[in-house]
Amino acid sequence: MPGKFELKKGKSGKFSFNLKAVNGQVILTSQTYKTKAAAQNGIKSVSANCNKKTSFEQKVSKKGEPYFVMLAANKQVIGKSQMYASKTSMMNGIASVKKNASKAQVKDLTG
């Protein structure tokens, strides 16, 4: 069973999505988008780019916590991971995005 994208609309009226693993854990959180269509395009971009090595940029927070951002083909940030306790766990997060994103269904929670 693949993971899923959850598309949502925030209080500000902007849209975003989370990619969740099979166990329900959020593995990628998108940027915010002005329109639902733009957020849907973001989901398509994650699915299309999830198996490209150049789509993932590894980073370290000011507190020293590893995390990653996912980039579209145009190098725009599509989404960001949680903060991880170790580089190994971050690498597992990247592997989870690669495993789940291409087959994930979209659950529209925008009502």
C-alpha positions as CSV (number, residue, x, y, z in Angstrom):
1,M,0.0,0.0,0.0
2,P,1.5,3.4,-1.0
3,G,1.5,6.5,1.0
4,K,-0.8,9.4,0.3
5,F,-0.9,13.1,-0.3
6,E,-3.3,15.2,1.8
7,L,-4.3,18.4,0.1
8,K,-5.6,21.0,2.5
9,K,-6.7,24.7,2.7
10,G,-5.4,26.8,5.6
11,K,-7.1,29.5,7.5
12,S,-5.4,32.1,5.3
13,G,-7.1,30.6,2.3
14,K,-3.9,29.2,0.9
15,F,-3.3,25.6,0.0
16,S,-0.7,23.1,0.9
17,F,-0.1,19.4,1.1
18,N,1.6,16.7,3.1
19,L,3.0,13.5,1.8
20,K,2.4,10.7,4.4
21,A,4.0,7.3,4.6
22,V,1.9,4.2,4.9
23,N,2.1,4.5,8.7
24,G,0.6,7.9,8.6
25,Q,3.8,9.8,9.4
26,V,4.3,13.1,7.5
27,I,7.5,12.8,5.4
28,L,7.2,16.0,3.3
29,T,5.3,19.2,3.9
30,S,4.8,21.5,0.9
31,Q,5.2,25.2,0.6
32,T,1.9,27.2,0.6
33,Y,0.2,28.0,-2.7
34,K,-2.3,30.7,-3.6
35,T,-4.5,28.3,-5.6
36,K,-5.6,24.7,-5.3
37,A,-4.4,24.2,-8.9
38,A,-0.9,25.3,-8.0
39,A,-0.9,22.9,-5.0
40,Q,-2.0,20.1,-7.3
41,N,0.8,21.0,-9.6
42,G,3.2,20.8,-6.6
43,I,1.9,17.3,-5.9
44,K,2.5,16.3,-9.6
45,S,6.0,17.7,-9.3
46,V,6.8,15.7,-6.2
47,S,5.6,12.5,-8.0
48,A,7.6,13.3,-11.1
49,N,10.8,14.3,-9.4
50,C,10.9,11.9,-6.4
51,N,13.4,9.5,-8.0
52,K,15.9,12.1,-9.2
53,K,18.9,12.4,-7.0
54,T,19.2,16.2,-7.8
55,S,15.7,16.7,-6.3
56,F,16.9,16.4,-2.7
57,E,19.0,19.0,-1.0
58,Q,20.4,17.9,2.4
59,K,20.5,20.7,5.0
60,V,21.3,21.3,8.7
61,S,19.2,23.6,10.9
62,K,20.7,26.2,13.2
63,K,20.3,23.7,16.1
64,G,22.4,21.1,14.1
65,E,19.4,18.9,13.1
66,P,19.5,17.4,9.6
67,Y,16.6,17.8,7.3
68,F,16.0,18.0,3.5
69,V,14.2,20.0,1.0
70,M,12.8,18.7,-2.2
71,L,13.3,20.7,-5.4
72,A,11.4,20.8,-8.6
73,A,13.1,20.6,-12.0
74,N,13.4,24.4,-12.0
75,K,15.2,24.2,-8.5
76,Q,12.2,25.8,-6.7
77,V,11.6,24.3,-3.3
78,I,8.5,22.1,-3.4
79,G,8.6,20.9,0.2
80,K,10.5,20.3,3.3
81,S,11.0,17.4,5.7
82,Q,10.8,17.4,9.5
83,M,13.9,17.8,11.6
84,Y,15.7,14.6,12.2
85,A,17.9,13.3,15.1
86,S,20.6,12.0,12.7
87,K,21.7,12.0,9.2
88,T,20.8,8.3,8.9
89,S,17.2,9.0,9.9
90,M,17.1,11.9,7.3
91,M,18.4,9.6,4.6
92,N,15.6,7.2,5.6
93,G,13.1,10.1,5.1
94,I,14.4,10.7,1.6
95,A,14.1,7.0,0.9
96,S,10.5,7.1,2.1
97,V,9.6,10.0,-0.2
98,K,11.2,8.1,-3.1
99,K,9.2,5.0,-2.2
100,N,5.9,6.6,-1.5
101,A,5.5,9.7,-3.7
102,S,5.3,8.1,-7.2
103,K,2.3,5.9,-6.3
104,A,0.6,8.0,-3.6
105,Q,-3.1,8.8,-4.1
106,V,-4.3,12.3,-3.4
107,K,-6.8,12.8,-0.6
108,D,-8.5,16.2,-1.0
109,L,-9.3,17.7,2.4
110,T,-10.2,21.1,1.0
111,G,-13.9,20.5,1.4
